[in-house]
Amino acid sequence: MKRNPLLGVLGGLGPMSTFWFCEMLTAHTKAETDADHIDMIISSRATTPDRTAFILGKSGQDPLPVMLEEADRLHRAGADLLVIPCNTAHFFYEGLARNCKIPILNIISETVSFLQKRGIRTFGLLATEGTVSSRAYHRVATPLGMTCLTPDPEEQREVTEIIYGAVKQNKPADFSAFLRVSQSLLNRGCEALVLGCTELSLLRRDGLLQPWYVDSLEVLAHKTILACGKEPVGFPESFAVLREEHP
């Protein structure tokens, strides 16, 4: 990989979280001039078929061919590294990685690794039904001796409504409902709660600042900055555990 790689952002899954991620990269890269920032190409293919609907069998429209098309477009445009600021899309990660000529960072693996480095053994997952039902976080966490807990069915319906009925429609989210679900998971013994849907990262942007939340998009941003050879700044103090890897 080149010393200053060109980053490809495979986005639009959803659109608002894609651009919040890119804003996060810019805000958290140590820079004195424009040229100190990450070179990137952004694809926001908002018409990509819904990932959760396909995973749950509610739609026969497979998102993978569209994602592969965009990955190839980014590669042909010169991208050296890809990121996908969407957790649910990582259901298709293996299919993408097998057919992509450049590396793809994995938001789920990076988030679980971050939790492990912090010594967290039990965490709650707040995510789409697609991510929950596919057990994507469980598959990474369980071999590491970690436990991933998820909301009960009624609580999951509330989380789904926040994602699909509020954030994706640019409407205010029901913070009180989200906090109720969060408290339920904390009462079950969770040491941290993962915002495992990048739409939920927008709640953190809008004031969800309690220390038990771990924002998967924030973790991906930190890893991306490092992978692009830049210095991350301004992240929460909990990210100090990652400085040992990259002194």
Number of C-alpha atoms within 10 A of each C-alpha: 10 8 8 14 17 21 23 26 25 24 26 20 25 21 18 18 23 24 17 18 22 17 12 18 22 18 15 20 20 16 16 8 7 9 8 13 20 21 14 19 17 17 18 18 16 13 12 19 19 19 25 21 16 15 22 14 10 10 13 11 16 16 19 18 14 15 22 18 13 20 29 18 15 24 20 11 12 15 21 21 23 24 20 26 32 26 26 26 23 20 19 16 17 11 14 21 15 9 11 16 14 17 14 20 18 18 25 24 17 18 25 23 18 19 21 17 13 14 12 16 17 20 26 26 24 26 24 26 21 21 24 20 13 17 15 17 21 20 13 18 23 12 9 13 10 18 16 20 20 21 19 11 10 10 19 19 14 17 24 16 17 24 23 15 16 15 20 16 11 11 12 12 21 16 13 9 15 19 12 13 21 23 13 16 23 18 10 12 12 22 17 20 23 23 24 26 25 26 28 26 22 21 21 16 10 11 9 15 11 8 10 15 20 25 21 26 30 24 19 24 25 24 20 21 22 14 16 21 13 19 16 20 14 11 15 10 7 12 15 12 15 15 9 7 7 8 5
